[in-house]
Amino acid sequence: MKSTTRPRKRAHRSRRRGHIGTLPSGSLRVRIYSGTDPITHKPHYLTDTIPAGPTAEHQAQRVLQQFIDRIDQQHQLQTTATLTELINEHIAKLPVAVTTKAGYQGSHRTHIAPLIGHLCIHTITAETLDALYATLARCRAHCTPLSPRATTLEQHKHIGPGHECRPLSAASIRKVHYLISGAYRSAQRWGWITTSPTTLAKPPAKPRPHPRPPHPADVARVLTHFWAEPDPLLGVLAWTAITTGARRGELCALRWNDFDPHRRVLHIHTSIAHDGPNLIEKDTKLHQHRHIVLDPDTTNLLAAYLNHRRHQAAARRITSAPNAFLFSHTPDGSTCIAPNTLSQLFRRHTTRLGIHTTLHKLRHYHATELILAGVDLRTVASRLGHSDSAMTLNSYTAWINEADQRASTLLTNRLPLRLTVTPQPPTPTPTSTSPHQAIANDLRTAITNHTYPPTTHLPNLHTLATHYHVAPSTIHRAITQLAHENLVHTTPGHPTTITNNPPTTPSPAPIPQLVPTRVPTQLPARQPLPRHTPPRHRPPRHIAGHTHKGHTRNRCGTGR
């Protein structure tokens, strides 16, 4: 029986990764495939050139192994996590305030999760993010037209009829970009990815701040309206907001022990914020505590308001705690006012007055009035609670420019020398010293007032000589003077012609001279006070035959 033997299978040999080639110069080039470029979708290769030498082969092998290790590490870091999972993990581990986390979660829930939240973080490219920002800049409701020729109803049929596209502001789109960038940076630290597409994405440019403070007349109307209310709470709160520039959450968090009437200082160190349906007391927005010095009127107003609250609590037999809230609807001050409630109440009253402003714009009014009054930026930033003067400078550039113009006027007013313009004497009318000059002046006046319009001709010499009762040579001298002044044009054998653009106004006066005038910057020197010197005692003159009382003298000059 014939035995059959199966052919042996060839041992599987792994394909060699990478290539080391020799260049014409003798150098070695290392080249290895690393995948597809996420932007251009073309093959991507890692390359390096090793100079020629006795150890070039060894160095090339080492570089190739480094490339292989880097590519293997990238493949091992591949994860199936989606962008929504990454952002949720990123927000949960952020060491920020509760309100900041709530804002991030709202941006993700409204704009990121419905559009690209389901995508894997490795499949998101810079093109994906740019498309997201373009969609938000077109419509905040994320409506997507079916085709350029689709009707309005067809374009928005998944949202509903009557939809009108409203773009999301550039500042809100930048917040979405910051959230995605922070999440990808966290993924890089955690080893989920090695590169981030956010570095190549292009969000909208940062919008320039444009605060719109209310007009001083509108502020006066608002205060007058609040003072007419039976409850002085809104009037005192609006006055405090104007004089301190505090935010609405900081006003709601003020307590009685934060006000020091003896030192005239208001201590701002906490803020009230919304956490869903609840209210929380947290640190200020920029985590800065500040002591604001109050003017005497504001100090007296707050002191009188506290006494009013104490009398109200005593009338109801309620004892108020020292740390009670300064602005509260309850008699004992145990609860604060919600910031949203305060803003709505303020807007309701201003709408009745026909004034379009908000409670936060009183803060802008405080800042702009201080800048226009000449207060330095560091003091304004300290009262507003800004981290540095640069934030104040960027926010109120227009008012700083106006204050700078006022500063230039103040500087010139304080200079020891003042520049005044020397009055120029009236230009004397040239006197005619000869007949031809008098005739030239008369013709010049007729030309400038268009008695002889441009491009017309003057009468001939004999006609003018007969009119002025002079010789023709005198008329010729006068016309020659007018020709030097470019008023007329003369050609032998042709009549005298008025130029096309003769000057209709006299020549400009010379530049006036500026003469410095000394400005008294100091008070006149005080005259020295007269020194008090006691009068000298002079003996009375001796009169013959007269004897002074108590002082008799003999002939020898000695007393008896």
ROTI-704160 format. One record per residue (C-alpha): residue number from 1; x, y, z. Coordinates in steps of 0.25 Angstrom, whole numbers, plus 2048, in hexadecimal, padded with zeros to 3 digits. Each point is the difference from the previous one (the first is absolute). Layout:
// ROTI-704160
+-----+-----+-----+-----+
:  nr :   x :   y :   z :
+-----+-----+-----+-----+
: NUM :   X :   Y :   Z :
...
+-----+-----+-----+-----+
// end
This chain:
// ROTI-704160
+-----+-----+-----+-----+
:  nr :   x :   y :   z :
+-----+-----+-----+-----+
:   1 : 800 : 800 : 800 :
:   2 : 805 : 80D : 7FC :
:   3 : 802 : 80A : 80B :
:   4 : 7FC : 80E : 7FE :
:   5 : 807 : 80B : 807 :
:   6 : 7FA : 80E : 802 :
:   7 : 809 : 80C : 7FC :
:   8 : 805 : 807 : 80C :
:   9 : 7FA : 80E : 802 :
:  10 : 80A : 80B : 7FE :
:  11 : 803 : 807 : 80D :
:  12 : 7F9 : 80E : 801 :
:  13 : 80A : 80B : 7FF :
:  14 : 7FC : 80E : 805 :
:  15 : 802 : 80B : 7F6 :
:  16 : 80B : 809 : 802 :
:  17 : 7FB : 80E : 805 :
:  18 : 807 : 80C : 7FA :
:  19 : 80B : 802 : 7F6 :
:  20 : 80F : 805 : 801 :
:  21 : 805 : 805 : 7F3 :
:  22 : 80D : 805 : 7FB :
:  23 : 800 : 80E : 7FA :
:  24 : 80A : 804 : 7F5 :
:  25 : 808 : 808 : 80A :
:  26 : 802 : 7F4 : 808 :
:  27 : 7F7 : 804 : 80C :
:  28 : 7F5 : 7F6 : 804 :
:  29 : 7F1 : 804 : 800 :
:  30 : 7F6 : 7F9 : 80A :
:  31 : 7F2 : 800 : 7FB :
:  32 : 7F4 : 7F9 : 806 :
:  33 : 7F1 : 800 : 7FE :
:  34 : 7F8 : 806 : 80C :
:  35 : 7F2 : 801 : 7FC :
:  36 : 7F6 : 80A : 7F9 :
:  37 : 801 : 80F : 802 :
:  38 : 7F3 : 804 : 807 :
:  39 : 7FF : 80D : 7F8 :
:  40 : 804 : 7FC : 7F2 :
:  41 : 7FD : 7F2 : 801 :
:  42 : 80D : 7FC : 7F9 :
:  43 : 80A : 7F6 : 804 :
:  44 : 80A : 805 : 80B :
:  45 : 80E : 7FC : 801 :
:  46 : 80B : 802 : 80B :
:  47 : 80D : 803 : 7F9 :
:  48 : 80E : 804 : 805 :
:  49 : 80E : 801 : 7FA :
:  50 : 80D : 7FA : 806 :
:  51 : 80D : 806 : 7FB :
:  52 : 80A : 7F7 : 7FA :
:  53 : 80A : 7FA : 80A :
:  54 : 805 : 7F3 : 806 :
:  55 : 7F5 : 800 : 80A :
:  56 : 7F5 : 804 : 7F6 :
:  57 : 7FA : 7F2 : 7FF :
:  58 : 7FF : 7FF : 80F :
:  59 : 7F9 : 80D : 802 :
:  60 : 7F6 : 7FE : 7F4 :
:  61 : 7FC : 7F3 : 807 :
:  62 : 7FE : 807 : 80D :
:  63 : 7F8 : 80B : 7FA :
:  64 : 7F7 : 7F6 : 7F9 :
:  65 : 7FD : 7F9 : 80D :
:  66 : 7FD : 80D : 806 :
:  67 : 7F6 : 803 : 7F5 :
:  68 : 7FA : 7F2 : 802 :
:  69 : 7FE : 802 : 80F :
:  70 : 7F9 : 80D : 7FE :
:  71 : 7F6 : 7FB : 7F6 :
:  72 : 7FD : 7F4 : 809 :
:  73 : 7FE : 809 : 80C :
:  74 : 7F6 : 808 : 7F7 :
:  75 : 7F9 : 7F3 : 7FC :
:  76 : 7FF : 7FC : 80F :
:  77 : 7FA : 80D : 804 :
:  78 : 7F4 : 7FE : 7F7 :
:  79 : 7F3 : 801 : 808 :
:  80 : 7F2 : 800 : 7FC :
:  81 : 7FC : 80B : 809 :
:  82 : 7F6 : 80A : 7FA :
:  83 : 801 : 80F : 801 :
:  84 : 7F4 : 800 : 80A :
:  85 : 807 : 7F6 : 809 :
:  86 : 80D : 808 : 800 :
:  87 : 7F9 : 80D : 803 :
:  88 : 7F8 : 7FA : 80B :
:  89 : 80D : 7FA : 806 :
:  90 : 807 : 80E : 7FE :
:  91 : 7F5 : 808 : 807 :
:  92 : 7FF : 7F6 : 80C :
:  93 : 80F : 802 : 803 :
:  94 : 801 : 80F : 7FE :
:  95 : 803 : 807 : 80D :
:  96 : 7F7 : 80C : 7FD :
:  97 : 7F3 : 806 : 807 :
:  98 : 7F3 : 7F9 : 7FE :
:  99 : 7FA : 80C : 7F8 :
: 100 : 80C : 7FE : 7F6 :
: 101 : 7FD : 7F1 : 7FF :
: 102 : 7F2 : 803 : 7FD :
: 103 : 803 : 809 : 7F5 :
: 104 : 809 : 7F6 : 7FA :
: 105 : 7F6 : 7F5 : 801 :
: 106 : 7F5 : 80A : 7F9 :
: 107 : 80A : 803 : 7F4 :
: 108 : 802 : 7F1 : 7FE :
: 109 : 7F2 : 7FC : 802 :
: 110 : 7FB : 80B : 7F6 :
: 111 : 80A : 801 : 7F5 :
: 112 : 80B : 7F5 : 801 :
: 113 : 7F8 : 7F3 : 803 :
: 114 : 7F5 : 801 : 7F5 :
: 115 : 80A : 803 : 7F5 :
: 116 : 80E : 7F8 : 803 :
: 117 : 7FE : 7FA : 80E :
: 118 : 7FE : 7F2 : 7FA :
: 119 : 80D : 800 : 7F8 :
: 120 : 80D : 7F9 : 805 :
: 121 : 80A : 80A : 805 :
: 122 : 80A : 7FA : 7F6 :
: 123 : 7F7 : 803 : 7F4 :
: 124 : 7FE : 80E : 803 :
: 125 : 809 : 809 : 7F7 :
: 126 : 802 : 80F : 7FF :
: 127 : 7F7 : 800 : 7F4 :
: 128 : 7F5 : 7FA : 809 :
: 129 : 802 : 80B : 80B :
: 130 : 7FF : 80B : 7F5 :
: 131 : 7F3 : 7FB : 7FB :
: 132 : 7FB : 800 : 80E :
: 133 : 803 : 80E : 802 :
: 134 : 7FB : 804 : 7F2 :
: 135 : 7F2 : 7F9 : 804 :
: 136 : 7FF : 808 : 80D :
: 137 : 804 : 80D : 7F9 :
: 138 : 7F4 : 7FE : 7F6 :
: 139 : 7F6 : 7FB : 80A :
: 140 : 800 : 7FD : 80F :
: 141 : 7F4 : 7F6 : 7FE :
: 142 : 80A : 7F8 : 7F6 :
: 143 : 7F6 : 800 : 7F5 :
: 144 : 806 : 7FA : 7F3 :
: 145 : 7FA : 804 : 7F2 :
: 146 : 7FD : 7F4 : 7F7 :
: 147 : 805 : 807 : 7F4 :
: 148 : 802 : 80E : 7FB :
: 149 : 7F3 : 801 : 7F9 :
: 150 : 7F8 : 7FA : 80B :
: 151 : 7F4 : 808 : 805 :
: 152 : 801 : 806 : 80E :
: 153 : 7F6 : 7F6 : 805 :
: 154 : 808 : 7F5 : 7FA :
: 155 : 80D : 805 : 806 :
: 156 : 7FA : 801 : 80E :
: 157 : 7F6 : 7F4 : 800 :
: 158 : 807 : 7F9 : 80B :
: 159 : 7FF : 80C : 809 :
: 160 : 7F3 : 805 : 7FD :
: 161 : 7F9 : 80B : 7F7 :
: 162 : 803 : 80E : 804 :
: 163 : 80E : 7FD : 803 :
: 164 : 80A : 80C : 7FE :
: 165 : 80F : 7FD : 801 :
: 166 : 807 : 808 : 80B :
: 167 : 80F : 7FE : 800 :
: 168 : 808 : 7FD : 80C :
: 169 : 809 : 80B : 805 :
: 170 : 80F : 7FF : 7FE :
: 171 : 802 : 800 : 80F :
: 172 : 7F7 : 7F4 : 802 :
: 173 : 807 : 7F9 : 7F4 :
: 174 : 80D : 803 : 807 :
: 175 : 7FB : 7FA : 80D :
: 176 : 7FD : 7F3 : 7F8 :
: 177 : 80E : 800 : 7FA :
: 178 : 806 : 802 : 80E :
: 179 : 7F8 : 7F4 : 806 :
: 180 : 804 : 7F7 : 7F4 :
: 181 : 80F : 804 : 801 :
: 182 : 800 : 7FE : 80F :
: 183 : 7FA : 7F2 : 7FE :
: 184 : 80B : 7FC : 7F6 :
: 185 : 80B : 805 : 809 :
: 186 : 7FB : 7F7 : 80B :
: 187 : 7FF : 7F5 : 7F7 :
: 188 : 80F : 802 : 7FC :
: 189 : 804 : 800 : 80F :
: 190 : 7F8 : 7F4 : 802 :
: 191 : 807 : 7F8 : 7F5 :
: 192 : 7F3 : 7FF : 7F7 :
: 193 : 806 : 807 : 7F4 :
: 194 : 80D : 806 : 7FC :
: 195 : 7FB : 80C : 7F7 :
: 196 : 7F5 : 809 : 801 :
: 197 : 7F8 : 806 : 7F4 :
: 198 : 7FC : 80C : 807 :
: 199 : 80E : 807 : 7FE :
: 200 : 7FD : 800 : 7F1 :
: 201 : 7F1 : 805 : 801 :
: 202 : 7FD : 80E : 7FF :
: 203 : 7F5 : 806 : 809 :
: 204 : 7FA : 80E : 7FD :
: 205 : 809 : 80C : 804 :
: 206 : 7FE : 805 : 80E :
: 207 : 7F5 : 80B : 800 :
: 208 : 804 : 80E : 805 :
: 209 : 7F8 : 804 : 80D :
: 210 : 7F6 : 80B : 7FE :
: 211 : 7FA : 803 : 80D :
: 212 : 7F4 : 80A : 800 :
: 213 : 7FE : 807 : 80D :
: 214 : 7F3 : 807 : 802 :
: 215 : 7FF : 80F : 7FE :
: 216 : 801 : 809 : 80D :
: 217 : 7F3 : 805 : 7FE :
: 218 : 7FA : 7F2 : 7FF :
: 219 : 807 : 7FC : 80D :
: 220 : 7FA : 80C : 807 :
: 221 : 7F2 : 7FC : 7FB :
: 222 : 802 : 7F2 : 805 :
: 223 : 804 : 804 : 80D :
: 224 : 7F5 : 80A : 802 :
: 225 : 7F6 : 7F5 : 7FC :
: 226 : 806 : 7F7 : 80A :
: 227 : 800 : 80A : 80B :
: 228 : 7F1 : 802 : 7FE :
: 229 : 7FD : 7F1 : 803 :
: 230 : 7FB : 7FD : 80E :
: 231 : 80B : 7F6 : 802 :
: 232 : 80E : 807 : 800 :
: 233 : 807 : 7F2 : 7FC :
: 234 : 801 : 803 : 7F1 :
: 235 : 804 : 80E : 802 :
: 236 : 80B : 7FD : 80A :
: 237 : 805 : 7F4 : 7F8 :
: 238 : 800 : 808 : 7F3 :
: 239 : 808 : 80B : 807 :
: 240 : 80A : 7F6 : 805 :
: 241 : 802 : 7FA : 7F3 :
: 242 : 803 : 80D : 7FA :
: 243 : 80A : 805 : 80A :
: 244 : 807 : 7F3 : 802 :
: 245 : 7FF : 7F9 : 7F2 :
: 246 : 7FD : 7F2 : 807 :
: 247 : 7FA : 7F5 : 7F8 :
: 248 : 7F2 : 7FB : 802 :
: 249 : 804 : 7F4 : 807 :
: 250 : 80A : 808 : 809 :
: 251 : 7F5 : 809 : 804 :
: 252 : 7F6 : 7F5 : 803 :
: 253 : 80B : 7F9 : 809 :
: 254 : 803 : 80D : 808 :
: 255 : 7FE : 7FF : 80F :
: 256 : 7FE : 809 : 80C :
: 257 : 80E : 7FD : 805 :
: 258 : 806 : 803 : 7F3 :
: 259 : 7FD : 80F : 802 :
: 260 : 809 : 808 : 809 :
: 261 : 7FA : 80E : 802 :
: 262 : 80B : 805 : 809 :
: 263 : 80B : 7FD : 7F5 :
: 264 : 7F6 : 803 : 7F5 :
: 265 : 804 : 7F2 : 7F9 :
: 266 : 7F8 : 7F6 : 7F9 :
: 267 : 806 : 7F2 : 800 :
: 268 : 7FD : 7F7 : 7F3 :
: 269 : 805 : 7F2 : 801 :
: 270 : 7F4 : 7F7 : 7FC :
: 271 : 7F6 : 7FE : 7F5 :
: 272 : 7F2 : 7FA : 7FF :
: 273 : 7FE : 7F7 : 7F4 :
: 274 : 7F6 : 7F7 : 7FA :
: 275 : 802 : 7F1 : 800 :
: 276 : 7F4 : 7FB : 7F9 :
: 277 : 7F4 : 803 : 809 :
: 278 : 809 : 802 : 80C :
: 279 : 808 : 80C : 804 :
: 280 : 80E : 7FF : 805 :
: 281 : 80A : 809 : 806 :
: 282 : 80E : 7FF : 7FA :
: 283 : 80C : 808 : 7FE :
: 284 : 800 : 80D : 7F7 :
: 285 : 802 : 7FE : 7F1 :
: 286 : 80F : 803 : 7FF :
: 287 : 802 : 7FA : 80F :
: 288 : 804 : 80E : 805 :
: 289 : 7FC : 806 : 80D :
: 290 : 800 : 810 : 800 :
: 291 : 7FD : 80B : 80A :
: 292 : 7F8 : 80B : 7F9 :
: 293 : 801 : 80E : 807 :
: 294 : 7F3 : 807 : 800 :
: 295 : 7FC : 80F : 7FF :
: 296 : 7F9 : 806 : 80C :
: 297 : 7F3 : 801 : 7F9 :
: 298 : 800 : 7F1 : 7FD :
: 299 : 805 : 7FD : 80E :
: 300 : 7F4 : 808 : 806 :
: 301 : 7F6 : 7F9 : 7F7 :
: 302 : 804 : 7F2 : 803 :
: 303 : 801 : 803 : 80F :
: 304 : 7F2 : 806 : 7FF :
: 305 : 7FB : 7F4 : 7F8 :
: 306 : 805 : 7F7 : 80B :
: 307 : 7F9 : 807 : 80B :
: 308 : 7F3 : 800 : 7F8 :
: 309 : 802 : 7F0 : 7FE :
: 310 : 802 : 7FF : 80F :
: 311 : 7F4 : 808 : 804 :
: 312 : 7F8 : 7F7 : 7F6 :
: 313 : 805 : 7F4 : 807 :
: 314 : 7FD : 805 : 80E :
: 315 : 7F2 : 804 : 7FC :
: 316 : 7FE : 7F2 : 7FD :
: 317 : 807 : 7FB : 80C :
: 318 : 80B : 7F9 : 7F7 :
: 319 : 80F : 801 : 804 :
: 320 : 809 : 801 : 7F4 :
: 321 : 80E : 7F9 : 800 :
: 322 : 80C : 808 : 7FE :
: 323 : 803 : 7F8 : 7F3 :
: 324 : 7F3 : 803 : 7FA :
: 325 : 7FF : 803 : 7F2 :
: 326 : 800 : 80F : 7FD :
: 327 : 7F6 : 7FF : 7F5 :
: 328 : 7F5 : 7F6 : 803 :
: 329 : 7F1 : 7FF : 7FF :
: 330 : 7FF : 7F9 : 80D :
: 331 : 7FF : 809 : 80D :
: 332 : 80B : 7F9 : 807 :
: 333 : 809 : 7FF : 7F3 :
: 334 : 802 : 7F1 : 801 :
: 335 : 7FE : 7FE : 7F1 :
: 336 : 807 : 808 : 7F4 :
: 337 : 7FA : 804 : 7F3 :
: 338 : 802 : 7F8 : 7F4 :
: 339 : 809 : 807 : 7F6 :
: 340 : 7F6 : 7FC : 7F5 :
: 341 : 7F4 : 805 : 808 :
: 342 : 808 : 80D : 802 :
: 343 : 803 : 802 : 7F1 :
: 344 : 7F2 : 7FE : 7FC :
: 345 : 7FB : 809 : 80B :
: 346 : 809 : 80B : 7FB :
: 347 : 7FD : 7FE : 7F1 :
: 348 : 7F1 : 801 : 803 :
: 349 : 801 : 80D : 807 :
: 350 : 809 : 806 : 7F5 :
: 351 : 7F7 : 7FB : 7F5 :
: 352 : 7F5 : 808 : 806 :
: 353 : 809 : 80C : 7FF :
: 354 : 803 : 7FD : 7F2 :
: 355 : 80F : 7FF : 803 :
: 356 : 807 : 7F4 : 7F9 :
: 357 : 80B : 7FC : 80A :
: 358 : 803 : 7F5 : 80A :
: 359 : 805 : 7FF : 80E :
: 360 : 80E : 7FB : 7FB :
: 361 : 801 : 80D : 7F8 :
: 362 : 801 : 808 : 80D :
: 363 : 80D : 7FA : 802 :
: 364 : 805 : 805 : 7F3 :
: 365 : 7FA : 80E : 804 :
: 366 : 809 : 800 : 80D :
: 367 : 80C : 7FC : 7F8 :
: 368 : 7FF : 80A : 7F4 :
: 369 : 7FC : 80C : 80A :
: 370 : 80D : 7FD : 808 :
: 371 : 809 : 7FF : 7F3 :
: 372 : 7FA : 80D : 7FB :
: 373 : 802 : 807 : 80E :
: 374 : 80F : 7FD : 7FE :
: 375 : 801 : 7F4 : 80A :
: 376 : 80C : 7F7 : 7FD :
: 377 : 7FE : 7F3 : 7FA :
: 378 : 806 : 7F8 : 80B :
: 379 : 7F6 : 806 : 80A :
: 380 : 7F4 : 7FE : 7F6 :
: 381 : 804 : 7F1 : 7FE :
: 382 : 801 : 7FE : 80F :
: 383 : 7F2 : 805 : 803 :
: 384 : 7FB : 7F8 : 7F5 :
: 385 : 807 : 7F3 : 804 :
: 386 : 808 : 7FE : 7F3 :
: 387 : 80C : 7F8 : 801 :
: 388 : 809 : 80B : 7FA :
: 389 : 7FF : 80D : 7F9 :
: 390 : 801 : 7FA : 7F2 :
: 391 : 7F2 : 7FA : 802 :
: 392 : 7FB : 80E : 803 :
: 393 : 808 : 806 : 7F4 :
: 394 : 7FA : 7F6 : 7F6 :
: 395 : 7F2 : 802 : 805 :
: 396 : 7FF : 80F : 801 :
: 397 : 809 : 804 : 7F5 :
: 398 : 7F7 : 80B : 7FA :
: 399 : 7FE : 807 : 80D :
: 400 : 80F : 7FF : 803 :
: 401 : 802 : 808 : 7F3 :
: 402 : 7F6 : 80B : 804 :
: 403 : 807 : 801 : 80D :
: 404 : 80E : 801 : 7F9 :
: 405 : 7FB : 80C : 7F8 :
: 406 : 7FB : 806 : 80D :
: 407 : 80E : 7FE : 806 :
: 408 : 807 : 807 : 7F5 :
: 409 : 7F7 : 80C : 802 :
: 410 : 803 : 800 : 80F :
: 411 : 80F : 7FE : 7FE :
: 412 : 800 : 80D : 7F7 :
: 413 : 7F8 : 807 : 80A :
: 414 : 80A : 7FD : 80B :
: 415 : 80D : 805 : 7F8 :
: 416 : 807 : 80C : 805 :
: 417 : 7FF : 806 : 7F2 :
: 418 : 7F4 : 802 : 7F8 :
: 419 : 800 : 802 : 7F1 :
: 420 : 7F8 : 80C : 7FB :
: 421 : 7FE : 804 : 7F1 :
: 422 : 805 : 80F : 7FE :
: 423 : 7F4 : 808 : 7F9 :
: 424 : 804 : 803 : 7F2 :
: 425 : 7FE : 80F : 7FC :
: 426 : 7F6 : 802 : 7F4 :
: 427 : 807 : 7FF : 7F3 :
: 428 : 801 : 80F : 7FB :
: 429 : 7FB : 803 : 7F3 :
: 430 : 80B : 803 : 7F6 :
: 431 : 801 : 80E : 7FD :
: 432 : 801 : 804 : 7F2 :
: 433 : 80D : 808 : 7FE :
: 434 : 7FF : 801 : 7F1 :
: 435 : 7F5 : 800 : 7F5 :
: 436 : 803 : 7F2 : 7FB :
: 437 : 800 : 7F9 : 80E :
: 438 : 7F2 : 807 : 802 :
: 439 : 7FB : 7FA : 7F2 :
: 440 : 806 : 7F3 : 803 :
: 441 : 7F8 : 7FF : 80E :
: 442 : 7F4 : 804 : 7F9 :
: 443 : 801 : 7F5 : 7F5 :
: 444 : 804 : 7F6 : 80B :
: 445 : 7F3 : 802 : 807 :
: 446 : 7F8 : 7FF : 7F4 :
: 447 : 807 : 7F3 : 7FC :
: 448 : 7FE : 7F9 : 80E :
: 449 : 7F2 : 804 : 802 :
: 450 : 7FD : 7FA : 7F2 :
: 451 : 7FD : 80E : 7F9 :
: 452 : 809 : 7FA : 7F5 :
: 453 : 7FD : 7F1 : 800 :
: 454 : 80B : 7F6 : 7FD :
: 455 : 804 : 7FE : 7F1 :
: 456 : 7FA : 80E : 7FD :
: 457 : 808 : 80C : 7FA :
: 458 : 803 : 80D : 806 :
: 459 : 7FE : 80D : 7F8 :
: 460 : 80B : 804 : 7F7 :
: 461 : 80A : 80A : 805 :
: 462 : 7FA : 80C : 7F9 :
: 463 : 7F2 : 7FD : 807 :
: 464 : 806 : 7FF : 80D :
: 465 : 809 : 80C : 7FF :
: 466 : 7F4 : 809 : 7FC :
: 467 : 7F8 : 7FA : 80C :
: 468 : 80B : 803 : 80A :
: 469 : 805 : 80D : 7F9 :
: 470 : 80E : 7FB : 7FF :
: 471 : 80A : 7FD : 7F5 :
: 472 : 800 : 7F2 : 7FA :
: 473 : 80E : 7FD : 806 :
: 474 : 7FA : 801 : 80E :
: 475 : 7F5 : 7F6 : 7FD :
: 476 : 80B : 7F7 : 7FA :
: 477 : 808 : 801 : 80D :
: 478 : 7F4 : 7FC : 808 :
: 479 : 7FC : 7F4 : 7F7 :
: 480 : 80F : 7FB : 801 :
: 481 : 7FF : 800 : 80F :
: 482 : 7F3 : 7F8 : 7FF :
: 483 : 807 : 7F6 : 7F7 :
: 484 : 80B : 7FE : 80B :
: 485 : 7F5 : 7FD : 80A :
: 486 : 7FA : 7F5 : 7F6 :
: 487 : 7F3 : 808 : 7FF :
: 488 : 801 : 802 : 7F1 :
: 489 : 807 : 7FA : 7F4 :
: 490 : 806 : 809 : 7F5 :
: 491 : 804 : 7FD : 7F2 :
: 492 : 806 : 80A : 7F6 :
: 493 : 7F5 : 803 : 7F5 :
: 494 : 7F5 : 7FA : 809 :
: 495 : 7F7 : 805 : 80A :
: 496 : 803 : 7FF : 80F :
: 497 : 7F8 : 7F3 : 805 :
: 498 : 7FC : 7FD : 80F :
: 499 : 807 : 7F3 : 805 :
: 500 : 7F7 : 7F4 : 801 :
: 501 : 802 : 7FF : 810 :
: 502 : 803 : 80D : 805 :
: 503 : 800 : 801 : 80F :
: 504 : 7F3 : 805 : 806 :
: 505 : 805 : 802 : 80E :
: 506 : 80C : 808 : 805 :
: 507 : 80D : 7F9 : 804 :
: 508 : 800 : 7F9 : 80D :
: 509 : 805 : 807 : 80C :
: 510 : 80D : 7FC : 806 :
: 511 : 800 : 7F6 : 80B :
: 512 : 7FE : 807 : 80D :
: 513 : 80B : 800 : 80A :
: 514 : 7FE : 7F9 : 80E :
: 515 : 805 : 808 : 80C :
: 516 : 801 : 7F9 : 80D :
: 517 : 7F9 : 807 : 80B :
: 518 : 803 : 7FD : 80F :
: 519 : 7F5 : 7F9 : 808 :
: 520 : 801 : 802 : 80F :
: 521 : 801 : 7F2 : 806 :
: 522 : 804 : 805 : 80E :
: 523 : 7F9 : 809 : 809 :
: 524 : 808 : 80E : 802 :
: 525 : 80B : 800 : 80A :
: 526 : 7FA : 803 : 80E :
: 527 : 805 : 80C : 806 :
: 528 : 808 : 7FE : 80D :
: 529 : 7F8 : 803 : 80C :
: 530 : 805 : 80C : 808 :
: 531 : 808 : 7FC : 80C :
: 532 : 7FB : 805 : 80D :
: 533 : 80B : 808 : 807 :
: 534 : 7FD : 807 : 80E :
: 535 : 801 : 80F : 7FF :
: 536 : 80D : 805 : 806 :
: 537 : 7FF : 808 : 80D :
: 538 : 805 : 80E : 7FD :
: 539 : 802 : 80A : 80B :
: 540 : 7F8 : 80C : 7FF :
: 541 : 806 : 80D : 7FB :
: 542 : 805 : 809 : 80B :
: 543 : 7F9 : 80D : 800 :
: 544 : 806 : 80B : 809 :
: 545 : 7F8 : 803 : 80C :
: 546 : 7F7 : 7F3 : 7FF :
: 547 : 801 : 7F5 : 80A :
: 548 : 7FC : 7F2 : 7FC :
: 549 : 7F8 : 7F8 : 80A :
: 550 : 808 : 7F5 : 807 :
: 551 : 80C : 803 : 7F8 :
: 552 : 807 : 80D : 805 :
: 553 : 80E : 803 : 7FD :
: 554 : 80A : 809 : 805 :
: 555 : 809 : 808 : 7F8 :
: 556 : 80B : 7F6 : 801 :
: 557 : 7F6 : 7F6 : 7FA :
: 558 : 7FE : 7F7 : 80C :
: 559 : 7F3 : 7FE : 807 :
: 560 : 7FE : 805 : 80E :
+-----+-----+-----+-----+
// end
